[in-house]
Each structure stands twice: as C-alpha cells, then as structure tokens.
Amino acid sequence: MQRTILSVTEVAAYLGIHRSMVYVMVKLNKLPHLLIHNKVIFTKESLDVWAENKRYNQL
C-alpha cells in the first residue's frame, strides 16, 4: 500500500484553508501530522480519516 505524502501547502489546498491555518492547527494538535527533521508532513489517508471523523461527529 502506497501512502500519499502532502506538504503544508498541499494540505491547505486540499482542505480549502490558508497555509497559516494549517500551521495553527498543527500547533494545537488538531490535524494528524508527522514531524520529520523539523518538517511537517501529512498523509492523505490520515487526513481523509480525520475529515470523515469530523463529519461524523457533527451529525
């Protein structure tokens, strides 16, 4: 299984939010992310699960 790795800019576009909001959400631990050598990265799969859980919890 191949994982899709996304950058902060790609996550912002994917979620339809500003890059600075992505950093705020990372700092508050509101988005699933990884820190590798001080670089924030994301997997598309973990963001999809996170978004689905958010949507489900709002119903």
ChimeraX commands (.cxc) that place a marker at each C-alpha (Angstrom):
marker #1 position 0.00,0.00,0.00 radius 0.5
marker #1 position 1.45,3.31,-1.09 radius 0.5
marker #1 position 0.82,6.37,1.06 radius 0.5
marker #1 position 0.39,9.82,-0.39 radius 0.5
marker #1 position 2.54,12.39,1.42 radius 0.5
marker #1 position 1.34,16.00,1.40 radius 0.5
marker #1 position 3.09,19.26,2.27 radius 0.5
marker #1 position 1.54,22.12,4.24 radius 0.5
marker #1 position 0.71,23.94,1.00 radius 0.5
marker #1 position -0.93,20.85,-0.45 radius 0.5
marker #1 position -2.94,20.26,2.74 radius 0.5
marker #1 position -4.14,23.86,2.71 radius 0.5
marker #1 position -5.36,23.45,-0.87 radius 0.5
marker #1 position -6.87,20.04,-0.13 radius 0.5
marker #1 position -8.82,21.35,2.88 radius 0.5
marker #1 position -9.58,24.74,1.35 radius 0.5
marker #1 position -7.92,26.73,4.13 radius 0.5
marker #1 position -4.97,29.12,4.34 radius 0.5
marker #1 position -1.46,27.77,4.94 radius 0.5
marker #1 position -1.18,29.69,8.20 radius 0.5
marker #1 position -4.32,27.94,9.48 radius 0.5
marker #1 position -2.68,24.58,8.78 radius 0.5
marker #1 position 0.27,25.62,10.99 radius 0.5
marker #1 position -2.10,26.79,13.73 radius 0.5
marker #1 position -3.99,23.50,13.62 radius 0.5
marker #1 position -0.71,21.55,13.76 radius 0.5
marker #1 position 0.46,23.59,16.74 radius 0.5
marker #1 position -2.84,22.89,18.52 radius 0.5
marker #1 position -2.57,19.22,17.52 radius 0.5
marker #1 position -5.88,19.44,15.62 radius 0.5
marker #1 position -4.59,17.81,12.42 radius 0.5
marker #1 position -2.92,14.41,12.08 radius 0.5
marker #1 position 0.68,15.09,11.09 radius 0.5
marker #1 position 4.26,13.90,11.34 radius 0.5
marker #1 position 7.38,15.88,12.15 radius 0.5
marker #1 position 10.46,14.67,10.30 radius 0.5
marker #1 position 13.62,16.71,10.76 radius 0.5
marker #1 position 11.52,19.74,11.79 radius 0.5
marker #1 position 9.40,19.44,8.64 radius 0.5
marker #1 position 5.65,18.96,8.97 radius 0.5
marker #1 position 4.21,16.35,6.64 radius 0.5
marker #1 position 0.83,14.68,6.30 radius 0.5
marker #1 position -0.59,11.55,4.73 radius 0.5
marker #1 position -3.67,11.93,2.60 radius 0.5
marker #1 position -5.10,8.79,4.17 radius 0.5
marker #1 position -4.86,10.16,7.72 radius 0.5
marker #1 position -6.43,13.46,6.64 radius 0.5
marker #1 position -9.29,11.60,4.96 radius 0.5
marker #1 position -9.95,9.60,8.13 radius 0.5
marker #1 position -9.73,12.78,10.23 radius 0.5
marker #1 position -12.19,14.61,7.95 radius 0.5
marker #1 position -14.61,11.68,7.94 radius 0.5
marker #1 position -14.50,11.52,11.76 radius 0.5
marker #1 position -15.09,15.27,11.99 radius 0.5
marker #1 position -18.04,14.99,9.64 radius 0.5
marker #1 position -19.47,12.01,11.53 radius 0.5
marker #1 position -19.12,13.73,14.92 radius 0.5
marker #1 position -21.02,16.79,13.67 radius 0.5
marker #1 position -24.10,14.75,12.69 radius 0.5
marker link #1:1,2 radius 0.2
marker link #1:2,3 radius 0.2
marker link #1:3,4 radius 0.2
marker link #1:4,5 radius 0.2
marker link #1:5,6 radius 0.2
marker link #1:6,7 radius 0.2
marker link #1:7,8 radius 0.2
marker link #1:8,9 radius 0.2
marker link #1:9,10 radius 0.2
marker link #1:10,11 radius 0.2
marker link #1:11,12 radius 0.2
marker link #1:12,13 radius 0.2
marker link #1:13,14 radius 0.2
marker link #1:14,15 radius 0.2
marker link #1:15,16 radius 0.2
marker link #1:16,17 radius 0.2
marker link #1:17,18 radius 0.2
marker link #1:18,19 radius 0.2
marker link #1:19,20 radius 0.2
marker link #1:20,21 radius 0.2
marker link #1:21,22 radius 0.2
marker link #1:22,23 radius 0.2
marker link #1:23,24 radius 0.2
marker link #1:24,25 radius 0.2
marker link #1:25,26 radius 0.2
marker link #1:26,27 radius 0.2
marker link #1:27,28 radius 0.2
marker link #1:28,29 radius 0.2
marker link #1:29,30 radius 0.2
marker link #1:30,31 radius 0.2
marker link #1:31,32 radius 0.2
marker link #1:32,33 radius 0.2
marker link #1:33,34 radius 0.2
marker link #1:34,35 radius 0.2
marker link #1:35,36 radius 0.2
marker link #1:36,37 radius 0.2
marker link #1:37,38 radius 0.2
marker link #1:38,39 radius 0.2
marker link #1:39,40 radius 0.2
marker link #1:40,41 radius 0.2
marker link #1:41,42 radius 0.2
marker link #1:42,43 radius 0.2
marker link #1:43,44 radius 0.2
marker link #1:44,45 radius 0.2
marker link #1:45,46 radius 0.2
marker link #1:46,47 radius 0.2
marker link #1:47,48 radius 0.2
marker link #1:48,49 radius 0.2
marker link #1:49,50 radius 0.2
marker link #1:50,51 radius 0.2
marker link #1:51,52 radius 0.2
marker link #1:52,53 radius 0.2
marker link #1:53,54 radius 0.2
marker link #1:54,55 radius 0.2
marker link #1:55,56 radius 0.2
marker link #1:56,57 radius 0.2
marker link #1:57,58 radius 0.2
marker link #1:58,59 radius 0.2
view
